[in-house]
Amino acid sequence: MHRSVAPLLISSMIGLTCAVATCPPVVAQATSSNRATASSTYLGVWALTDSNNNLFNVRVNADGRAVSTIGTAGVPMAGSERLMKSQFRELGRWNSWGNGIRVDYSNGWSDWIYVGPSGLSHASWKPGQMRESIPSNFGTAVKLKGTAADAVGVYLFPPAQADLKPYTATLVSNGLAFNDIDSHAGGVWRLSGSTVVIDWISGWRTTMSLSAGSRLELRHWAPGSNRNGPPTAVRQATAID
């Protein structure tokens, strides 16, 4: 799924040349010390864009794992139809790479987050492309902070109905939410203190706690129910990271 690739314009390469030692990058060995060195700058949640300027997020974890949130396959339709699991997330591993880190995903894509001439930047290689070659697309990398960074990501949500399996839910940093349980799979989310409030197109409301004592506790309200009354069900979410 990762992202579509437009033809690379020459202007995209301005400021990204061998003169700044980024073409090709020098590969660092994947060691715990390298990860410790990279942690202060690169661990956390990132907002990136593909070559069509569609937003996606990447969470970089200290143990070398990474997860990318929903990309272009789900965003253009705004969740107006059922989505497949492959449209929600990509799992990957990251290692030090040149003057940054490179995330390699199981579907063959790679993301490079690095310090370029204009600051924190991002580039991608498509499946089958040599990683020492010029990336397929470039963009700006923005690191998220605070409670919003804690909320963004991919989760398994047990539904209110006890006979149904947990479904995948994704919270993207632009305030969009997606799931794979509803026929209309989209929604919007916002923060109310340390609580995530999600209003789904289907009419359901879900809240998720980010507080330490009740972290990832879910409360579901059925369509038409009193949002100020008791929830239809209380469940426990699981983060996919």
C-alpha positions as CSV (number, residue, x, y, z in Angstrom):
1,M,0.0,0.0,0.0
2,H,2.6,2.5,1.2
3,R,2.3,5.4,-1.2
4,S,2.0,6.3,-4.9
5,V,5.1,7.6,-6.7
6,A,5.0,10.5,-9.1
7,P,7.9,11.2,-11.5
8,L,10.8,12.8,-9.7
9,L,11.2,16.4,-10.8
10,I,14.7,17.9,-11.0
11,S,13.6,20.7,-8.7
12,S,12.9,18.1,-6.0
13,M,16.7,17.4,-5.9
14,I,17.8,21.0,-5.2
15,G,19.6,21.0,-1.9
16,L,20.0,17.2,-1.8
17,T,23.3,16.5,-3.5
18,C,26.5,14.6,-2.9
19,A,28.0,17.9,-1.7
20,V,26.2,17.5,1.6
21,A,27.1,13.8,1.9
22,T,23.7,12.5,1.4
23,C,24.1,10.9,-2.0
24,P,24.6,8.0,-1.5
25,P,24.4,7.8,2.3
26,V,27.0,6.1,4.4
27,V,25.4,3.0,6.1
28,A,25.9,2.6,9.8
29,Q,25.9,-0.8,11.4
30,A,22.7,-1.6,13.3
31,T,23.9,-1.6,17.0
32,S,22.3,-0.6,20.3
33,S,24.8,2.3,20.5
34,N,23.7,3.6,17.2
35,R,20.1,3.5,18.3
36,A,20.9,5.2,21.5
37,T,22.7,8.0,19.5
38,A,19.6,8.4,17.2
39,S,17.1,8.3,20.0
40,S,17.0,12.0,21.0
41,T,16.3,13.1,17.4
42,Y,14.5,10.3,15.7
43,L,12.5,8.3,18.3
44,G,8.8,9.3,18.4
45,V,6.1,10.0,15.9
46,W,6.6,11.7,12.6
47,A,4.3,13.4,10.1
48,L,5.5,12.8,6.5
49,T,4.0,13.2,3.0
50,D,4.2,11.1,-0.1
51,S,4.9,12.4,-3.6
52,N,1.2,13.4,-4.0
53,N,1.4,15.4,-0.7
54,N,-0.7,12.9,1.1
55,L,0.0,12.7,4.9
56,F,1.1,9.6,6.7
57,N,2.6,9.0,10.1
58,V,5.5,6.9,11.3
59,R,6.1,5.8,14.9
60,V,9.8,5.0,15.6
61,N,10.4,2.9,18.7
62,A,13.5,2.5,20.7
63,D,13.8,-1.3,20.1
64,G,14.2,-0.9,16.4
65,R,10.6,-1.4,15.4
66,A,8.5,1.1,13.4
67,V,4.9,1.3,12.3
68,S,3.6,3.5,9.5
69,T,-0.1,4.7,9.7
70,I,-2.6,4.8,6.9
71,G,-1.3,6.2,3.6
72,T,-2.8,7.2,0.2
73,A,-5.0,4.1,-0.2
74,G,-7.4,5.3,2.5
75,V,-7.1,9.1,2.6
76,P,-8.6,10.1,-0.8
77,M,-11.9,8.4,-0.1
78,A,-12.0,9.9,3.5
79,G,-13.0,6.5,4.8
80,S,-16.3,6.5,2.9
81,E,-16.0,2.8,2.1
82,R,-14.7,-0.3,3.9
83,L,-10.9,-0.5,4.0
84,M,-8.6,-3.5,4.0
85,K,-6.1,-4.2,6.8
86,S,-3.2,-3.6,4.4
87,Q,-4.5,0.0,4.0
88,F,-4.0,0.8,7.7
89,R,-0.4,0.2,8.6
90,E,2.9,-1.1,7.6
91,L,5.3,-2.7,10.1
92,G,9.0,-2.2,9.7
93,R,12.4,-2.0,11.3
94,W,14.7,1.0,11.5
95,N,18.5,1.4,11.5
96,S,21.0,4.3,11.4
97,W,21.5,5.4,7.8
98,G,23.8,8.2,6.7
99,N,22.8,11.3,8.6
100,G,19.5,9.9,9.9
101,I,17.6,6.6,10.1
102,R,16.0,4.4,7.4
103,V,12.8,2.4,8.0
104,D,12.5,-0.7,5.9
105,Y,8.9,-2.1,5.7
106,S,7.8,-5.7,5.0
107,N,6.2,-4.6,1.7
108,G,9.5,-3.4,0.2
109,W,9.2,0.4,0.8
110,S,11.8,2.4,2.8
111,D,11.5,5.8,4.5
112,W,14.6,7.8,5.2
113,I,14.3,10.5,7.9
114,Y,17.4,12.7,8.0
115,V,18.9,16.1,8.5
116,G,19.2,17.9,5.1
117,P,20.3,21.4,4.1
118,S,16.9,22.8,5.2
119,G,16.5,20.8,8.3
120,L,14.6,17.6,9.1
121,S,13.6,15.9,5.8
122,H,12.2,12.7,4.4
123,A,12.8,10.6,1.3
124,S,11.3,7.2,0.1
125,W,12.5,4.3,-2.0
126,K,9.9,2.1,-3.7
127,P,10.1,-1.7,-3.7
128,G,12.9,-3.1,-5.9
129,Q,14.8,0.2,-6.0
130,M,18.4,0.3,-4.9
131,R,18.7,2.2,-1.7
132,E,22.0,3.8,-2.9
133,S,20.1,5.3,-5.8
134,I,18.3,8.7,-5.7
135,P,15.0,8.2,-3.7
136,S,11.6,8.2,-5.5
137,N,10.3,11.2,-3.6
138,F,11.3,13.8,-1.1
139,G,9.5,15.9,1.5
140,T,9.6,17.6,4.9
141,A,9.7,15.6,8.1
142,V,7.8,17.0,11.1
143,K,8.2,15.4,14.6
144,L,5.0,15.5,16.6
145,K,5.0,16.4,20.3
146,G,2.8,16.2,23.4
147,T,-0.4,14.4,23.8
148,A,-1.2,14.4,20.1
149,A,2.0,12.4,19.4
150,D,0.9,9.9,22.1
151,A,-2.5,9.5,20.4
152,V,-1.5,9.1,16.8
153,G,-1.0,5.5,15.7
154,V,-2.6,2.1,15.0
155,Y,-4.7,0.2,17.5
156,L,-6.8,-2.9,18.0
157,F,-10.2,-1.8,19.3
158,P,-12.6,-4.5,20.8
159,P,-16.0,-3.5,19.7
160,A,-19.1,-3.0,21.9
161,Q,-20.5,-6.3,20.5
162,A,-19.0,-9.1,22.5
163,D,-19.3,-11.6,19.6
164,L,-17.2,-9.5,17.2
165,K,-13.4,-9.7,16.9
166,P,-11.2,-6.6,17.6
167,Y,-10.9,-4.2,14.7
168,T,-8.1,-2.0,13.4
169,A,-8.4,1.7,14.2
170,T,-6.0,4.3,13.0
171,L,-5.6,7.9,14.2
172,V,-3.8,10.2,11.8
173,S,-2.2,13.5,12.9
174,N,-4.6,15.6,10.7
175,G,-7.5,14.5,12.8
176,L,-8.8,11.8,10.6
177,A,-9.7,8.3,12.0
178,F,-10.2,5.1,10.1
179,N,-11.4,1.6,11.0
180,D,-12.0,-1.7,9.2
181,I,-15.3,-2.7,11.0
182,D,-17.7,-0.2,9.5
183,S,-19.0,-0.1,5.9
184,H,-18.3,3.7,6.1
185,A,-14.8,3.4,7.7
186,G,-14.0,7.0,8.4
187,G,-14.3,9.4,11.3
188,V,-12.7,12.4,13.0
189,W,-10.8,12.6,16.3
190,R,-9.9,15.3,18.8
191,L,-8.3,15.6,22.2
192,S,-10.2,16.5,25.3
193,G,-7.5,16.7,27.9
194,S,-5.9,13.3,28.0
195,T,-8.9,11.6,26.3
196,V,-9.2,10.9,22.6
197,V,-12.7,11.5,21.3
198,I,-13.6,9.7,18.0
199,D,-16.8,10.4,16.2
200,W,-17.3,7.7,13.4
201,I,-19.3,8.3,10.2
202,S,-21.4,5.3,11.3
203,G,-22.8,7.2,14.3
204,W,-20.8,5.5,17.0
205,R,-18.6,7.5,19.4
206,T,-15.5,6.0,20.9
207,T,-13.3,7.6,23.6
208,M,-9.8,6.3,24.5
209,S,-7.9,7.3,27.7
210,L,-4.3,8.3,27.5
211,S,-4.0,8.7,31.3
212,A,-1.5,6.5,33.1
213,G,-4.1,4.9,35.4
214,S,-6.5,4.0,32.7
215,R,-4.4,4.0,29.6
216,L,-6.1,2.8,26.4
217,E,-9.4,2.3,28.1
218,L,-12.2,2.5,25.5
219,R,-15.7,3.7,25.9
220,H,-18.2,3.1,23.1
221,W,-21.6,4.9,22.6
222,A,-24.0,3.4,20.1
223,P,-25.6,5.7,17.5
224,G,-28.4,7.8,19.0
225,S,-27.4,7.1,22.6
226,N,-26.9,9.9,25.1
227,R,-23.2,10.9,24.9
228,N,-23.4,12.2,28.5
229,G,-24.9,9.0,29.8
230,P,-23.3,5.6,30.5
231,P,-21.4,4.1,27.6
232,T,-22.8,1.2,25.7
233,A,-19.6,-0.8,26.5
234,V,-16.2,-0.4,28.1
235,R,-13.2,-2.1,26.5
236,Q,-9.4,-2.1,26.5
237,A,-7.5,-1.1,23.3
238,T,-4.1,-2.5,22.3
239,A,-1.5,-0.4,20.5
240,I,0.1,-1.9,17.3
241,D,3.7,-0.8,17.4
